[in-house]
Amino acid sequence: MKIGTVIRGALAAAAAFLMPSAVLAEAMVFDNVTLIDGTGRPAQPGMSVAIEGGRFTAVTPTAVGRSLPGRHIDGKGRWLIPGLMDVHIHLGGPYNPQKDHDQGVQALASFLYSGVTTIYDAGNDPRFILTLRDEERAGRILAPRILATGNLITYPGSHGSAMAIEVDSWPQAKAALDRHIAEQKPDIVKLTLEEHGWGSRPMIPLLPLDLMENIIHYYNAHGIRTTAHTSSELRATEAIFAGIDSLAHPVIQGPVSDDFVRLMAAKKTPMATTLTIGEGYSRLVEHPDYLDQPLYAASYSPAQIAELKSKTRAEWKERSWTWWMKLMTPIAQENLRKIDAAGGIIAIGTDQSIGPAVHREMELMQAAGVAPLRIIRMATLNSARHLGREEDLGSVETGKIADAVLLSADPTKDINNAKAIVAVIKAGQLIDEDKLPMAGGRQPRRRDF
């Protein structure tokens, strides 16, 4: 038996375990594409990328790739990037008690339509998000790959306690954590280290550091990663030395110190961007026309857009929080730029619940002075690292799960070109956009093959 046949068989067997429906997908080869593989390497023109059994099976110059088995798709004049990721969402809104399953499915569809193939829900009603996670993994809904916390973990009365399991002592907390692990099977666990007292927020109880350290170690000992909500350099530093695996937000309370930048570069603790959650308030008030962009028009219903432009816009205009966040967002942008430039790991997260927000997040990083090629890595391989999935996701490399987006414009020239989506591939399958339950209704066909 040929070695290549053995490798393809092994990859197909692995895919059958991880992606039960992917093995039914046809083998495909994208020829003549300009490949941006997500690793940060320069774009590679004239490449062939083969997909079989839900995985990338070959990445080679098209002069060689023409002989690869499978359906060949000519990608001349097009760019192939890894599937985008959002490493911080709250599907349906973090504190919305009336979560509708069908609306959740529509929101998930908006991520796929926007080229986002993996999301992490960082705190939610577990009955809502874990049901959707189960349905996605069983192939019953068209959705990005869902990783979820379910209930987050924090101290009584601390940030996020409305959707958290509250613990106040150790080892007494173990029983609650054991139930969380057994019943919700969290992919990643979010903790909050936040006393507020900034912006227009009142002071609240803070999770004690010794308790935080014990919680982190306990979940890690069960093979589960952790992330932390922090907003200041002090709390981010404390979370890092308590053993946290990633940070759910940038520092937004003020400019970071050079020491913190060097710490982030040395520790390589991934940090999510989440700029749009704050910038989005003043954006709606001052530039509501962004909702007319094709991705937003597809992702929201006409009624939702009308409400955002009228009722929501009027409410946000009167909030002091809107204008405080407008002032502080550029500080967070510069903090992220500095950490990235020093060699830290910045990943794309929105803290929102809609696919187009990922593209706005990338636009804001470009506005901060980060080169588009680096932003693509932030949204792909860095994001996979944030989730602890860099071994099988985040880049177009042989053996990895085949998540990709085919574009009709060069995203290395302008990150806005990442919106020029021709096709989305998740786990080796071309997404049939006609079957996506978009809130904005059926959309014009983007794929021409």
N, C-alpha and C positions, 0 to 999 in steps of 0.2 A: 504493500500500500504506500502511496506517495505521502511524503511528510506534509505537504500542503493540504492533502485530504484529511489527514489526522488532525491538523490544527483547526481546519474549518469545522470538523465534527466536534471537537472539544469546545469550540466557541459556541456552536449551536446548542450543545448540551447545557452550557452555562446560561445561555440566553433563555432556554426553556424553563430553568429554575427561577431566574430573575424576572422574566417578562413572558408570561405564559402565552400571550397572543402574538408575540413578535415573530416566533418561528414560522408563522403562517404567511408572513410578508414575503413578497418576491425579492430575489436578489437584484440589486441595482448597482449601476456604475455611473457616476457623474463624471463625464469627460470634459476636458478643456476648461475647467473652472480655475479661477484664481483663488487659491486656498489661503485662508487666514485661520490657522489651526488653533488659536487660543492660547498658545504657549508664550506669545510675545515675539516669536520669530517673524521676520519680514514676510509679506505676502509672497506666495509662490504661484506664478502663472503657469498655465498649461499642465494642470494636474488632473489625475483621475483618482476618485475616491470610491472604493467598492464597499458595499453594505450587504451583509448576509446574516441571517439568524439574529437580527437585532443589533449587530455589532459592526464596527468598521473592520473590514478584513484586509484591505490594502489601501495604501496611500502612495502613489507613484506617478512619475511623469506619464502623460497620456500616450507618448510613443510606446510605452510598455503596457499601459493600462488597457489599450484597445483589445487585448487578448483575454482580459479577465471575464469570467462567466457572469451572466446576468443581463438584465435589461439595461441597455446603454442609453443615457440621457445626455444630449449635447448641452454643455453649460458654457459655451463660448460667449464671452461678453458678460459673464456673471461671476459672482463671488460667493464662496461657501464659507460660512462661519459655524462654530459650535452653537448648539441651542443655548439661548440666553437663560439666565437664572435670576430669581428674586429671592434673596436670602432673608427677607423680613416682610411678611404680610400679616394682616389680620382679616381673613376673608369675611366679608359682610360687615366689617367695622368691629373694633375691639369691644365696644360697650353696647352694641345693639342687641337688646334682648329678644327681638322678634326676627329671627333668622329664618329665611325662606329657602327651602332646599333647591327649588328651581332657579331662584335668583342666584344662589351659590353656584349652580352649574353654569349659568350664563356668565358669571364673573370668571369662573375657571376657563371657559371658552375664550374669553377676551385675552387671557394670557397666551394660550396657544396661537390665537390669531396674530398676536404681537410678536411671535417668535420665541416665547418663553416656555421652555420645556420642563423646568424644575422650579418648584417654589417651596419655601419653608414658612409655615404658619406658626408665628411665635407667641401664640396665646389666644384661646378661643373657648367657646362653649364646646366641650368635648363631644357631646351628642351630635352636634352639627358637623364639625370638621372631621371627626374620626369616621363618621358614616361616609362622608365624601371620600376620605382617604381609602376606605375599604372598597368603595365602588370604583375608584380609579384603578386600584391594584387588581381588581377582578375584571377590568375591561368593560364595565357597564356604563361608564360615562367617558366622553372625550374631554380630557383634562391634562394639564401638565402633571408630571410626577410630583406627588404631594408628600412632603415631610412635615410632621406636626409635633407640637408640644402637648396639645390639649390644654389642661390646666397648667399655668405656670406655678412657680414656687416662690413664696416670699414670706416676710414677717407680717404679723397681724397689723393691718392699717397702712402698710407700705404701698408703694406704687404698684398698681395692677392688682391689688388684693381682691377687687370685684370679680376677677376671673382666675383667682389663684387658690391653690391649696396653701393655707397659712400654717406655718410652723414656728414655734417660739423657743424650743429647747432641744438639746441633744443628750442622750440618744432617744428621747421620747419621740422625736420626729420620724424615726425609722419606720414605724408602723404605717404612717400616712404615705411615706415615700414608697414603701413596698406595695401598697394598694395602687398607687399611681402607676408604678411599673407594670404590675400584673394586669390591671384593668384597661389602661390607656395605651400601654406599649409606646411610650414617647420615642420619637426618633432622635430628638435633641431636647434638652430641658432648659427652659429660660428661667433665670432668677432676676430679681430687681434689686439694685443697690442705689437707692435714690431717696433723699430726704426733702427734695424740692426746695422751696425758699428762693427760687429764681424765676425771672419773668414775673408773671402775675400769680404764681402758685404759692399756696401756703406751705408751711412746714408739716411734714408727716413723719411717722416712725421709720427708722432705718434698720435694715437687716443687719444684725451683729456679724462682724467679720468672722469670728470663730465658728458661728453657726453656718455661715455661707461656705466656709472651707470644708466643714464636715459634709454638707449637702453635695458639694461638687465632687468630693472624693467618693462619696457613696454611689452617686450615679456613674461616675467613671469606672468604679469597681464592678458595676453591672454592664459595662460596655457602652454606656450612653454618654454622648457629648453634652456639653453645657454652653450656654451663652448668657450674657448679662446685659440688662438695661442699665446703662450709666450715661451721664451727660456732662460730667466734669472730668478734668485730668486727674484729680485726686481719687475719685471713686473708680475711674478706669484703672488706675495704677493699683489700687487696693484689690480690685477684682482679679487682675492679672496675677498678683502675688498670692491670692487665695487659690489659684489654680484654674481659673476659668479658661475654657477652650477658645472662646471667641467673644467679641464685643458687638452688641446689637445696634449700637449707634455711634456716631462720631462725637467728639468733644464739641459742644455748642455753647457752653457758658462763657467761653473766652478763648483767646489765642493760646495754643499749646506752647510749652517751653521746649527748648532745644533738647533738654534731658528726656522729655517724654517722647519726642520724635526718635531719639536714639534708642530708647527702650523698646518702642514698637518695632524698630528695624531689627533689634537684637532678638527679641522674643518671638517675632513673626506671629503674633496673635492677630488673627484676622479681625478686621473691623468693618461693619456694614456702613454704607453711606447715608441712607435714609434722609436725604435732603428735601425730597419733594413733600414730605408730610408737613413740614413747616413752611416751605416756600409756596406750597399750593394755596394757602389762604389768600395771600396778596396777589398771587397770579390770577385767581378767579375774580377778585375784586377789580383788578386793573386791566386784565387781558382776557376777558371771558371768551373771546373769539377762538382761543386754543381748542375749545370744545368742538369747533367745526372741522378740525383736522380729521382725516379719514379714520385713523385708528380709534379716536374717541367717538366719532359718529357711529362706528360699528359696535363699540363696546357699551355704550349707553343707549337707552331707549330715548325717543324724542321727548317723552314726558320727563325723564330724568334730567336731560339736558335743559329743558325749559325750567325745571325747578332749581337746578344749580345756578342758572343765569339770573333768576329772579329772587326767590325766597332765600336760598342759601347765600347768594352773593350779598344781599342786603344785611343778613345777620352777621356775616364775617366782616363786613366793612366797619361795623360798630364795635368789634372786639379789639381790645388792646393787645391781645395775644397775636392777632394777625400782623400788627405793625412791629411788635417786638421780634417776631420770627423773621420778618423781612430784614430787620437790622442784623440779626444774628446769623442768618444763613450764609452770607459771604464769609463770615469768620469760620464757620464749619467747613466751607468749601476750601479755604486756604489751609486749614488744619489737615484735611484729607490730602491735599496736594503735597504738602510737606512730608507727610508720612510715606506716601507713595514714592516720592522722589528719593527718600532715604533708604528705600528697600523694604518698607513695611507692606503688609498684605491688606489691600483695600478691596472689598467685595461690594457688588451692587445689591442694595436692598431699598425698598421704598416706604415701608410701614403703611402701605395702602392696600387696596383690594381690587385693582384693575390693571390689566396688562400694559396699556400705553404709558403708565407711570414709570415703567422701567426705562423707556426711551427718554422721558424727561429727566430721569436720574442721570443718564449718560450725558444728556445735553448740559446739565449743570456741572458735571465733571469736566467737560470740554471747555465750558465757560471759565472754569477755574484754572485753565492752562494745561490740562493733561492731554497728551496726544491721543488721538482716536485708537491707535493700535494698543496702547496701554489700557484704554477704557474697555476695549473688547476683552482683554484678559481679565479685567476686573469682573466683567459680567459673565465670565465663563470659568476658566481654570481657577482664578482666585475665589470665585463664589463656590466652586466645588470644594476647595480647600476649607472654606468657612464651614461647610456642611460635613466635612470629614469624608468626602466622596471623590477626592481627586484621583484615586486609583482607577475608577471606572467611569467618571463623568468629566466634562469640562473642557475637553480638547478633542480635535479630530486626529486621533492616533490609532494605529492598528490594535485591536483587542478591546477598545473602549466601547461603551454603549453608544449606539449611533443616533445621537441627537444633533440636529444641524438645521441651519436656515440658509436658503438660497436667496441671494439678493441680486437686484438688477442695477445697483450702483455701488460705488467703491466706498465702504465705510471707513477706510483709512484716510480718506481725504476729508471727510466730514462725517461725524458720528450720526448725523441726521439721516445719512444714507442707509443706516441699519433699518429704517422704516420701509425701505423699498423691497418689500418681501415678495418673492415669487412663490416659494413653497417652504413648508415647515415639516421636518422629519423628527419623529419621536420614537426612540427604540427601534429604528429601522423601518418605520412605517410612514409613508406619506400621509399627512393629515388631509382628510377630505373635508375641505372647508364648507361644502354644501351641507354637511351634517353637523356643523358647529351651531349650537343654539344661541346665536348672537342676539344681545338685547336690542341692537339696532336693526335687526332683521337680516334677511339674506343679503349677502354682499356680492359685488361683481367678482367674477372668477379672476384670480391672480395668476394661477398656474396655467401654462400653455403647453403642457405635455402630459 
